[in-house]
Amino acid sequence: MFRIERAAGASDHKIIDDERGVWIQFLGSRGKSSGGAFKLVVGETVIPFETERDYIEDADGAAHVLTRFFAFGLSPAASVRGIASNVITSPVERRTYKLLATEALLLFGDIYNGDSKPEGYSRVELDGVIYTLASFGYVSGATSY
């Protein structure tokens, strides 16, 4: 399972799954757009991607964050930081990588705080399906896995 690894500087924080050799890192915002630029690292493979994000208030007044992939395999914001494009052409591989990124983004939450938010606060849409932490077996509101 993924966990948040906090470093001395916020720019060095990561969402890591040691057992699977996978991690993501927030690289920065997408300018005036909501969302961010990230890099997904799976072994030696580095995949930049960008997200867009909506803050949605539910009918009961509770709010949640819905994140969607804007680009996967390329990112102008990541390229400025030296991360080369890596477009995955195999649909099966692409889906596998996007599922890993989806799971990690749920822990990312607003900014490395998804593990402390209630279930359903952080949501990621992938191929028309909305995922939450429970979708991957995480207990919401926990600070350690």
C-alpha positions as CSV (number, residue, x, y, z in Angstrom):
1,M,0.0,0.0,0.0
2,F,1.0,3.6,-0.6
3,R,2.1,5.8,2.2
4,I,3.1,9.5,2.4
5,E,6.8,10.1,2.9
6,R,7.3,13.6,4.2
7,A,10.7,15.2,3.7
8,A,12.3,18.3,5.2
9,G,11.2,20.3,2.2
10,A,7.7,20.0,0.8
11,S,9.0,19.7,-2.7
12,D,10.7,16.4,-1.7
13,H,7.5,14.7,-0.3
14,K,6.4,11.5,-2.1
15,I,3.6,9.0,-2.1
16,I,5.5,5.7,-2.0
17,D,4.6,2.0,-2.2
18,D,7.9,0.2,-1.3
19,E,6.6,-3.3,-2.0
20,R,5.6,-2.5,-5.5
21,G,8.5,-0.1,-6.2
22,V,6.2,2.7,-7.1
23,W,6.0,6.4,-6.2
24,I,4.5,9.7,-7.3
25,Q,5.7,13.2,-6.6
26,F,3.9,16.5,-7.1
27,L,6.0,18.7,-9.4
28,G,3.8,21.9,-9.2
29,S,0.6,23.5,-10.4
30,R,-0.6,23.8,-13.9
31,G,-0.5,27.6,-13.9
32,K,-3.9,29.2,-13.6
33,S,-5.7,25.8,-14.0
34,S,-6.7,23.7,-11.1
35,G,-4.8,20.5,-10.8
36,G,-1.1,19.7,-10.9
37,A,1.8,18.1,-12.6
38,F,3.2,14.9,-11.2
39,K,5.7,12.2,-12.0
40,L,4.9,8.5,-11.6
41,V,7.9,6.3,-11.1
42,V,7.6,2.5,-11.5
43,G,11.0,0.8,-11.2
44,E,13.1,2.6,-13.9
45,T,10.0,3.9,-15.8
46,V,9.2,7.6,-15.3
47,I,5.8,8.9,-16.5
48,P,4.9,12.5,-16.3
49,F,1.2,13.4,-16.0
50,E,-1.1,16.2,-15.3
51,T,-4.4,16.4,-13.5
52,E,-7.3,18.7,-13.3
53,R,-9.3,19.1,-10.1
54,D,-12.8,20.3,-9.1
55,Y,-13.9,21.1,-5.5
56,I,-17.5,20.0,-5.3
57,E,-20.0,20.8,-2.5
58,D,-22.4,17.9,-2.0
59,A,-26.1,18.4,-1.3
60,D,-25.6,17.9,2.4
61,G,-23.0,20.7,2.5
62,A,-20.0,18.4,2.7
63,A,-17.2,18.9,0.1
64,H,-15.0,16.6,-1.9
65,V,-12.2,16.9,-4.4
66,L,-12.6,15.2,-7.8
67,T,-9.4,14.7,-9.7
68,R,-9.2,13.7,-13.4
69,F,-6.3,12.9,-15.6
70,F,-5.7,15.8,-18.0
71,A,-2.6,14.3,-19.7
72,F,-0.8,11.1,-19.1
73,G,2.7,10.4,-20.5
74,L,3.5,14.1,-21.2
75,S,3.4,17.3,-19.3
76,P,4.7,20.7,-20.3
77,A,5.0,21.6,-16.6
78,A,7.1,18.4,-16.0
79,S,9.3,19.0,-19.1
80,V,10.3,22.4,-17.7
81,R,11.6,20.4,-14.7
82,G,13.6,18.0,-16.8
83,I,11.1,15.1,-17.0
84,A,10.9,13.8,-20.5
85,S,7.6,12.6,-22.1
86,N,6.9,8.9,-21.9
87,V,3.8,8.0,-23.8
88,I,2.6,4.5,-23.1
89,T,1.1,3.0,-26.3
90,S,-0.1,-0.4,-24.9
91,P,-3.6,0.1,-23.6
92,V,-3.1,-2.6,-20.9
93,E,0.2,-1.0,-19.6
94,R,-1.4,2.4,-19.7
95,R,-4.4,1.3,-17.7
96,T,-2.0,-0.4,-15.1
97,Y,0.0,2.8,-14.7
98,K,-3.0,5.0,-14.5
99,L,-4.5,2.7,-11.8
100,L,-1.3,3.0,-9.8
101,A,-1.4,6.8,-10.2
102,T,-5.1,6.9,-9.2
103,E,-4.4,5.0,-6.0
104,A,-1.5,7.3,-5.1
105,L,-3.5,10.5,-6.0
106,L,-6.1,9.5,-3.4
107,L,-3.5,9.6,-0.7
108,F,-2.1,12.9,-2.2
109,G,-5.5,14.5,-1.5
110,D,-5.2,18.3,-1.6
111,I,-1.5,18.2,-1.0
112,Y,-0.1,15.2,0.8
113,N,-3.0,15.0,3.2
114,G,-5.4,12.4,1.7
115,D,-4.7,10.0,4.5
116,S,-6.2,12.3,7.1
117,K,-9.4,13.2,5.2
118,P,-12.7,11.3,5.6
119,E,-13.7,8.6,3.2
120,G,-15.0,10.0,-0.1
121,Y,-13.3,13.4,0.3
122,S,-10.6,12.6,-2.2
123,R,-12.0,11.1,-5.4
124,V,-10.3,10.2,-8.7
125,E,-12.1,9.6,-11.9
126,L,-10.6,7.0,-14.3
127,D,-12.4,5.8,-17.4
128,G,-15.8,6.9,-16.1
129,V,-15.3,5.2,-12.7
130,I,-14.9,7.3,-9.5
131,Y,-12.4,5.8,-7.0
132,T,-12.0,6.6,-3.3
133,L,-9.5,5.3,-0.7
134,A,-11.9,2.5,0.2
135,S,-11.8,1.3,-3.5
136,F,-8.2,0.2,-2.8
137,G,-8.7,-1.1,0.8
138,Y,-7.5,2.0,2.7
139,V,-9.0,3.1,6.0
140,S,-9.9,6.8,5.8
141,G,-8.7,9.2,8.4
142,A,-5.8,7.0,9.3
143,T,-2.4,8.6,9.3
144,S,-0.3,5.5,8.8
145,Y,-0.7,2.3,6.8
